[in-house]
Amino acid sequence: MPRTALTREEVLDTAAELVRQHGPDALTMRGLAARLGTAVTSIYWHVGNRESLLDALVERTVREMGAIRPIGRTPTTRIVSVARQLRLELLARPHLIAMVHERGLTERMFLPAQRALVHEVHTAGLRGARAAEAVRAVQFQIVGFVLVERSQERAPVQSPGQDTLWDAETAEDDPGLARALARPARPEKLFAASVRALVDSLLGRAGT
């Protein structure tokens, strides 16, 4: 028996999950109706046709990306917290982010995070062009890091791998470095360290 009670949010939640898992091409109205246990006509009643559904998913993604809030007591800590949240959000929904980009809404999507960064660099004493440079540098660091991570996820298995390529000779007689580079990278730790170093350098210019 088809379901009789269904909300728009349920439709969007299920559609978003399908896109997250399999990409937008896997989202069909019949497939969505089957997963929800309802009739296709019910889906149309709640969200319109497929293009309207995709537009609604994009709008919701933009809103959700605006929910990022700084955490911490110092500008550096708060900027790093924004960067870490934004990275995780981008990694969690690559297909939805791609849909936002394809519809020309990327700048709007990033605006709330940018405004949070603006507030923090102002608090740290940067103004004008230097403040803008700091905001953009942090944003580029986030997006660039995510692109590298996504590229590595899709890359074929490497042979030889890092565990065999790095030895004392390759590392210029630094066995500790060789051992560290032979181990898999820890993206979250590396990301936080790189953003913190960048932010410390940028905010250190506030008094110059």
LOLUMZA-535684 format. One record per residue (C-alpha): residue in three letters; x, y, z. Coordinates in steps of 0.05 Angstrom, whole numbers, padded with zeros to 5 digits, always signed. Layout:
% LOLUMZA-535684
ALAXYZ
...
% end
This chain:
% LOLUMZA-535684
MET+00000+00000+00000
PRO+00029+00069-00017
ARG+00042+00115+00041
THR-00011+00167+00056
ALA+00030+00213+00101
LEU+00092+00245+00072
THR+00127+00312+00083
ARG+00169+00354+00037
GLU+00228+00348+00085
GLU+00225+00272+00082
VAL+00227+00275+00006
LEU+00287+00322+00007
ASP+00323+00281+00061
THR+00316+00217+00021
ALA+00334+00251-00045
ALA+00396+00283-00014
GLU+00418+00215+00013
LEU+00411+00184-00056
VAL+00453+00239-00087
ARG+00506+00234-00032
GLN+00513+00159-00043
HIS+00507+00153-00118
GLY+00507+00222-00151
PRO+00450+00261-00184
ASP+00444+00214-00243
ALA+00419+00160-00195
LEU+00362+00205-00172
THR+00298+00186-00209
MET+00228+00201-00188
ARG+00208+00128-00192
GLY+00268+00106-00152
LEU+00256+00160-00100
ALA+00182+00140-00094
ALA+00202+00067-00086
ARG+00250+00083-00030
LEU+00198+00125+00005
GLY+00144+00073-00005
THR+00097+00122-00039
ALA+00069+00138-00107
VAL+00106+00180-00158
THR+00048+00229-00159
SER+00059+00242-00085
ILE+00131+00262-00099
TYR+00109+00310-00153
TRP+00057+00340-00107
HIS+00110+00355-00054
VAL+00169+00378-00096
GLY+00147+00385-00168
ASN+00186+00353-00225
ARG+00258+00327-00222
GLU+00290+00394-00239
SER+00249+00428-00185
LEU+00273+00374-00136
LEU+00346+00385-00155
ASP+00337+00460-00147
ALA+00307+00449-00078
LEU+00366+00405-00059
VAL+00415+00458-00082
GLU+00379+00512-00042
ARG+00379+00469+00020
THR+00453+00454+00012
VAL+00468+00528+00008
ARG+00428+00540+00072
GLU+00462+00483+00109
MET+00531+00509+00090
GLY+00511+00574+00122
ALA+00503+00541+00190
ILE+00579+00541+00204
ARG+00596+00579+00267
PRO+00665+00597+00296
ILE+00686+00562+00361
GLY+00742+00582+00408
ARG+00770+00641+00447
THR+00822+00671+00399
PRO+00815+00693+00327
THR+00865+00639+00305
THR+00826+00583+00340
ARG+00760+00609+00314
ILE+00785+00614+00242
VAL+00814+00544+00246
SER+00747+00519+00272
VAL+00711+00550+00213
ALA+00761+00519+00165
ARG+00753+00450+00197
GLN+00677+00453+00195
LEU+00677+00476+00123
ARG+00725+00421+00101
LEU+00681+00367+00133
GLU+00618+00395+00101
LEU+00651+00396+00032
LEU+00677+00325+00040
ALA+00609+00299+00065
ARG+00570+00321+00004
PRO+00613+00325-00059
HIS+00556+00311-00108
LEU+00511+00364-00077
ILE+00568+00415-00076
ALA+00580+00400-00150
MET+00507+00414-00164
VAL+00512+00480-00127
HIS+00573+00498-00169
GLU+00539+00479-00234
ARG+00482+00526-00219
GLY+00529+00584-00207
LEU+00516+00589-00132
THR+00585+00573-00105
GLU+00600+00645-00083
ARG+00533+00650-00048
MET+00545+00584-00013
PHE+00613+00606+00014
LEU+00589+00676+00035
PRO+00568+00658+00107
ALA+00635+00625+00121
GLN+00671+00684+00089
ARG+00633+00732+00133
ALA+00652+00692+00195
LEU+00725+00696+00173
VAL+00719+00771+00160
HIS+00694+00782+00231
GLU+00753+00743+00259
VAL+00807+00777+00218
HIS+00777+00844+00237
THR+00780+00824+00310
ALA+00853+00806+00300
GLY+00867+00876+00273
LEU+00870+00865+00198
ARG+00832+00913+00153
GLY+00822+00929+00080
ALA+00863+00891+00028
ARG+00901+00852+00081
ALA+00837+00827+00112
ALA+00810+00807+00044
GLU+00876+00771+00028
ALA+00872+00732+00093
VAL+00800+00711+00081
ARG+00815+00687+00011
ALA+00879+00652+00031
VAL+00841+00611+00083
GLN+00785+00595+00034
PHE+00834+00573-00020
GLN+00871+00530+00030
ILE+00807+00495+00049
VAL+00783+00483-00022
GLY+00852+00463-00047
PHE+00861+00413+00010
VAL+00793+00382-00003
LEU+00808+00375-00078
VAL+00873+00339-00062
GLU+00837+00292-00013
ARG+00783+00277-00064
SER+00835+00264-00118
GLN+00873+00215-00072
GLU+00808+00178-00057
ARG+00797+00166-00131
ALA+00869+00150-00148
PRO+00889+00078-00164
VAL+00931+00038-00115
GLN+01002+00063-00120
SER+01058+00014-00132
PRO+01109+00024-00104
GLY+01076+00061-00047
GLN+01103+00110+00003
ASP+01120+00055+00052
THR+01173+00028+00004
LEU+01195+00092-00030
TRP+01220+00127+00033
ASP+01284+00104+00066
ALA+01343+00139+00100
GLU+01376+00154+00033
THR+01313+00183+00001
ALA+01302+00225+00063
GLU+01373+00253+00063
ASP+01396+00212+00123
ASP+01336+00232+00165
PRO+01307+00164+00187
GLY+01253+00197+00229
LEU+01228+00235+00168
ALA+01231+00171+00127
ARG+01189+00133+00177
ALA+01138+00189+00181
LEU+01131+00196+00106
ALA+01125+00121+00098
ARG+01063+00122+00140
PRO+00995+00144+00112
ALA+00980+00218+00122
ARG+00930+00239+00174
PRO+00889+00289+00135
GLU+00851+00321+00193
LYS+00914+00333+00234
LEU+00953+00358+00173
PHE+00896+00404+00152
ALA+00890+00435+00221
ALA+00966+00445+00226
SER+00970+00477+00157
VAL+00912+00524+00168
ARG+00938+00544+00236
ALA+01007+00560+00208
LEU+00975+00600+00151
VAL+00930+00639+00199
ASP+00987+00653+00248
SER+01028+00681+00191
LEU+00970+00724+00164
LEU+00948+00751+00231
GLY+01019+00764+00252
ARG+01020+00820+00200
ALA+00964+00857+00236
GLY+01014+00900+00275
THR+01060+00915+00216
% end
